Amino acid sequence: MRELAQLAPELLGALMGGFAPPVAKARRAAIGTGLIAIFGLTAYVAAAVALWFALMPLIGPALSALVLAGLALLAVLVVWAVTAVLDARAKARAEAARSAALQSALAETALQTIPKLIADHPAATLAVAAGLVFALTPRPDR
């Protein structure tokens, strides 16, 4: 049992070797994002306090706090609007990619089916082709 306990870390390392780089990358990204958030929040608080102290002699403490709250609300609204626009663009891009994939799959299926259809049913193929020509030909009465 002791040998198995000593081999366990080596076995897990060998088995999880394929997962180590992505896990390390995710860990680095999480640590970096956390540090960015901490430093950004610190800078935001310092800027808000500095602005409050700068406005306090001019308009008083209550109005200084209201001005800061209004500016923060304005920043939230701007970020919200930008996020909504970016989400709409991403959704439209995903829909276009989905549509293109569907059209590609339909075209591929048609290209695989046509030779078999021609070989198995030449008369039906001729009828389908004539129907397509009739449907796709522009007519003066339309």
Buried (B, 14 or more C-beta within 10 A) or exposed (E): EEEEEEEEEEEEEEEEEEEEEEEEEEEEEEEEEEEEEEEEEEEEEEEBEEBBEEBBEEEEEEEBBEBBEEEEEEEEEEEEEEEEEEEEEEEEEEEEEEEEEEEEEEEEEEEEEEEEEEEEEEEEBEEEEEEEEEEEEEEEEE
